[in-house]
């Protein structure tokens, strides 16, 4: 992802419905832990998820390959370092939690990156991973974000399990919005997908995401994003 897109993310993520929804999902997952510990945010970009970790009392370390992302994250008070997801500059078995939110889709050798998640987790540690779903949704939006693929559920499960992690849950997000996003992104080719939305549109999308979280039938249906919670055996 280039510096222009990073700056756009930093500008919109506090209010944008998609980033707000991702923070809600992360916050809900953090409630599963009795006490906070050490966490790494891999591919942290401007550090939005790392700030959520810190707000919940976690010792958060952010890693990103792009020096501009590291600088942006540090400017926002995040403990951030430059590093490649395939060769994390981190001690083995160090972290209680590893985040890789929309990261693996940017990495050609995603198997190695997934193995690094396992390596830096302590035995019994948890990984929370998200990826964009389904190459049928591929568009200029993915190109602008620097992705190299989208995933089927099967490919995603095989990637996580192939890294030596034990899956606890796999679920979908963006189920209700999938038909609209597919139509919109295939109709338009523009880099402004990350531009600020009209407030009414943004609020409508946020409320749709909230509704989806309250409809348990949505988690198993095709959406725009796949998420997995997994643990390192130990």
C-alpha positions as a Python dict, from the first residue, in 0.01 Angstrom:
ca = {
    (1, 'X'): (0, 0, 0),
    (2, 'X'): (143, 337, -98),
    (3, 'X'): (181, 644, 123),
    (4, 'X'): (-120, 821, -29),
    (5, 'X'): (-351, 532, 63),
    (6, 'X'): (-200, 511, 412),
    (7, 'X'): (-270, 878, 471),
    (8, 'X'): (-625, 830, 349),
    (9, 'X'): (-675, 546, 595),
    (10, 'X'): (-532, 754, 881),
    (11, 'X'): (-768, 1037, 787),
    (12, 'X'): (-1090, 837, 766),
    (13, 'X'): (-1055, 540, 1003),
    (14, 'X'): (-1190, 712, 1315),
    (15, 'X'): (-1530, 766, 1152),
    (16, 'X'): (-1546, 527, 857),
    (17, 'X'): (-1802, 251, 911),
    (18, 'X'): (-1570, -31, 797),
    (19, 'X'): (-1290, 60, 1037),
    (20, 'X'): (-1538, 123, 1317),
    (21, 'X'): (-1685, -222, 1261),
    (22, 'X'): (-1338, -380, 1266),
    (23, 'X'): (-1269, -209, 1600),
    (24, 'X'): (-1599, -344, 1736),
    (25, 'X'): (-1507, -698, 1631),
    (26, 'X'): (-1163, -667, 1787),
    (27, 'X'): (-1303, -522, 2110),
    (28, 'X'): (-1551, -811, 2136),
    (29, 'X'): (-1272, -1065, 2086),
    (30, 'X'): (-1059, -900, 2355),
    (31, 'X'): (-1338, -962, 2606),
    (32, 'X'): (-1258, -1334, 2579),
    (33, 'X'): (-934, -1276, 2771),
    (34, 'X'): (-945, -1262, 3149),
    (35, 'X'): (-646, -1028, 3161),
    (36, 'X'): (-460, -836, 2888),
    (37, 'X'): (-112, -942, 2786),
    (38, 'X'): (140, -880, 2510),
    (39, 'X'): (4, -842, 2157),
    (40, 'X'): (153, -785, 1812),
    (41, 'X'): (-35, -610, 1533),
    (42, 'X'): (116, -738, 1206),
    (43, 'X'): (68, -513, 905),
    (44, 'X'): (-54, -243, 1137),
    (45, 'X'): (-72, 38, 878),
    (46, 'X'): (-151, 359, 1068),
    (47, 'X'): (-197, 170, 1395),
    (48, 'X'): (-574, 177, 1440),
    (49, 'X'): (-599, -178, 1577),
    (50, 'X'): (-293, -125, 1797),
    (51, 'X'): (-467, 170, 1960),
    (52, 'X'): (-769, -50, 2036),
    (53, 'X'): (-536, -300, 2202),
    (54, 'X'): (-377, -26, 2413),
    (55, 'X'): (-718, 107, 2515),
    (56, 'X'): (-801, -238, 2651),
    (57, 'X'): (-481, -253, 2853),
    (58, 'X'): (-269, -463, 2619),
    (59, 'X'): (104, -413, 2563),
    (60, 'X'): (81, -359, 2188),
    (61, 'X'): (362, -378, 1934),
    (62, 'X'): (289, -272, 1576),
    (63, 'X'): (483, -404, 1277),
    (64, 'X'): (458, -281, 917),
    (65, 'X'): (680, -311, 613),
    (66, 'X'): (618, 46, 502),
    (67, 'X'): (832, 306, 686),
    (68, 'X'): (563, 567, 619),
    (69, 'X'): (310, 350, 804),
    (70, 'X'): (549, 313, 1097),
    (71, 'X'): (598, 689, 1110),
    (72, 'X'): (222, 750, 1102),
    (73, 'X'): (161, 496, 1377),
    (74, 'X'): (435, 640, 1597),
    (75, 'X'): (294, 990, 1547),
    (76, 'X'): (-32, 856, 1692),
    (77, 'X'): (139, 716, 2000),
    (78, 'X'): (178, 355, 1884),
    (79, 'X'): (490, 149, 1960),
    (80, 'X'): (564, 69, 1595),
    (81, 'X'): (856, -91, 1409),
    (82, 'X'): (946, -165, 1051),
    (83, 'X'): (936, -531, 957),
    (84, 'X'): (834, -784, 693),
    (85, 'X'): (542, -1016, 779),
    (86, 'X'): (745, -1305, 637),
    (87, 'X'): (1044, -1234, 865),
    (88, 'X'): (911, -1068, 1177),
    (89, 'X'): (1186, -898, 1382),
    (90, 'X'): (1040, -1048, 1697),
    (91, 'X'): (1131, -1308, 1957),
    (92, 'X'): (970, -1651, 1923),
    (93, 'X'): (692, -1746, 2167),
    (94, 'X'): (669, -1385, 2287),
    (95, 'X'): (304, -1285, 2242),
    (96, 'X'): (-30, -1382, 2391),
    (97, 'X'): (-218, -1242, 2092),
    (98, 'X'): (-126, -1184, 1727),
    (99, 'X'): (-339, -976, 1492),
    (100, 'X'): (-311, -1002, 1114),
    (101, 'X'): (-609, -800, 993),
    (102, 'X'): (-629, -783, 614),
    (103, 'X'): (-256, -851, 586),
    (104, 'X'): (-202, -1195, 431),
    (105, 'X'): (-379, -1092, 110),
    (106, 'X'): (-95, -843, 52),
    (107, 'X'): (183, -1102, 82),
    (108, 'X'): (291, -1322, -209),
    (109, 'X'): (430, -1589, 25),
    (110, 'X'): (133, -1595, 261),
    (111, 'X'): (228, -1940, 392),
    (112, 'X'): (552, -1806, 535),
    (113, 'X'): (373, -1506, 684),
    (114, 'X'): (117, -1735, 846),
    (115, 'X'): (398, -1950, 988),
    (116, 'X'): (552, -1637, 1142),
    (117, 'X'): (227, -1570, 1326),
    (118, 'X'): (258, -1913, 1485),
    (119, 'X'): (626, -1864, 1567),
    (120, 'X'): (582, -1541, 1763),
    (121, 'X'): (283, -1670, 1963),
    (122, 'X'): (347, -1836, 2293),
    (123, 'X'): (204, -2190, 2328),
    (124, 'X'): (-167, -2143, 2391),
    (125, 'X'): (-158, -1794, 2240),
    (126, 'X'): (-435, -1667, 2013),
    (127, 'X'): (-428, -1542, 1655),
    (128, 'X'): (-701, -1325, 1511),
    (129, 'X'): (-677, -1311, 1131),
    (130, 'X'): (-895, -1152, 863),
    (131, 'X'): (-875, -1171, 485),
    (132, 'X'): (-1086, -1043, 194),
    (133, 'X'): (-1320, -1310, 61),
    (134, 'X'): (-1374, -1447, -290),
    (135, 'X'): (-1191, -1355, -611),
    (136, 'X'): (-1533, -1293, -771),
    (137, 'X'): (-1525, -965, -577),
    (138, 'X'): (-1184, -864, -714),
    (139, 'X'): (-1182, -503, -835),
    (140, 'X'): (-974, -188, -869),
    (141, 'X'): (-1031, -138, -496),
    (142, 'X'): (-812, -444, -424),
    (143, 'X'): (-544, -317, -660),
    (144, 'X'): (-543, 26, -494),
    (145, 'X'): (-494, -142, -157),
    (146, 'X'): (-203, -353, -286),
    (147, 'X'): (-370, -692, -248),
    (148, 'X'): (-254, -990, -452),
    (149, 'X'): (-551, -1221, -385),
    (150, 'X'): (-883, -1278, -215),
    (151, 'X'): (-961, -1608, -38),
    (152, 'X'): (-1217, -1883, -44),
    (153, 'X'): (-1315, -2019, 297),
    (154, 'X'): (-1142, -2348, 220),
    (155, 'X'): (-816, -2180, 115),
    (156, 'X'): (-822, -1963, 425),
    (157, 'X'): (-877, -2261, 657),
    (158, 'X'): (-597, -2455, 488),
    (159, 'X'): (-361, -2158, 524),
    (160, 'X'): (-427, -2115, 896),
    (161, 'X'): (-414, -2485, 976),
    (162, 'X'): (-109, -2531, 755),
    (163, 'X'): (72, -2279, 973),
    (164, 'X'): (25, -2511, 1272),
    (165, 'X'): (-261, -2323, 1434),
    (166, 'X'): (-575, -2486, 1572),
    (167, 'X'): (-889, -2315, 1447),
    (168, 'X'): (-1150, -2220, 1703),
    (169, 'X'): (-1385, -2027, 1477),
    (170, 'X'): (-1413, -1909, 1116),
    (171, 'X'): (-1685, -1662, 1021),
    (172, 'X'): (-1789, -1410, 756),
    (173, 'X'): (-1853, -1037, 768),
    (174, 'X'): (-2010, -817, 504),
    (175, 'X'): (-2281, -1070, 421),
    (176, 'X'): (-2565, -817, 396),
    (177, 'X'): (-2355, -572, 197),
    (178, 'X'): (-2191, -821, -38),
    (179, 'X'): (-2438, -777, -332),
    (180, 'X'): (-2412, -398, -319),
    (181, 'X'): (-2033, -388, -286),
    (182, 'X'): (-1992, -630, -574),
    (183, 'X'): (-2212, -419, -801),
    (184, 'X'): (-2053, -89, -699),
    (185, 'X'): (-1689, -194, -724),
    (186, 'X'): (-1731, -360, -1060),
    (187, 'X'): (-1911, -57, -1197),
    (188, 'X'): (-1653, 201, -1089),
    (189, 'X'): (-1275, 205, -1128),
    (190, 'X'): (-1132, 471, -900),
    (191, 'X'): (-881, 519, -622),
    (192, 'X'): (-1125, 726, -419),
    (193, 'X'): (-1285, 420, -256),
    (194, 'X'): (-1102, 533, 57),
    (195, 'X'): (-1231, 889, 38),
    (196, 'X'): (-1461, 1007, 320),
    (197, 'X'): (-1821, 896, 267),
    (198, 'X'): (-2125, 1117, 291),
    (199, 'X'): (-2231, 1107, 660),
    (200, 'X'): (-2573, 959, 580),
    (201, 'X'): (-2421, 684, 366),
    (202, 'X'): (-2158, 613, 629),
    (203, 'X'): (-2422, 586, 903),
    (204, 'X'): (-2643, 359, 692),
    (205, 'X'): (-2350, 125, 631),
    (206, 'X'): (-2258, 130, 1000),
    (207, 'X'): (-2612, 38, 1102),
    (208, 'X'): (-2616, -244, 848),
    (209, 'X'): (-2295, -381, 999),
    (210, 'X'): (-2444, -357, 1348),
    (211, 'X'): (-2755, -544, 1229),
    (212, 'X'): (-2541, -816, 1078),
    (213, 'X'): (-2360, -871, 1407),
    (214, 'X'): (-2700, -940, 1567),
    (215, 'X'): (-2805, -1194, 1304),
    (216, 'X'): (-2619, -1518, 1386),
    (217, 'X'): (-2719, -1678, 1056),
    (218, 'X'): (-2489, -1436, 871),
    (219, 'X'): (-2162, -1573, 1008),
    (220, 'X'): (-2164, -1884, 791),
    (221, 'X'): (-2278, -1725, 466),
    (222, 'X'): (-2052, -1571, 198),
    (223, 'X'): (-1956, -1213, 271),
    (224, 'X'): (-1677, -976, 179),
    (225, 'X'): (-1440, -1067, 463),
    (226, 'X'): (-1342, -1389, 639),
    (227, 'X'): (-1217, -1394, 998),
    (228, 'X'): (-1056, -1668, 1200),
    (229, 'X'): (-970, -1713, 1564),
    (230, 'X'): (-703, -1977, 1620),
    (231, 'X'): (-454, -2079, 1885),
    (232, 'X'): (-104, -2216, 1893),
    (233, 'X'): (-107, -2565, 2044),
    (234, 'X'): (58, -2592, 2379),
}
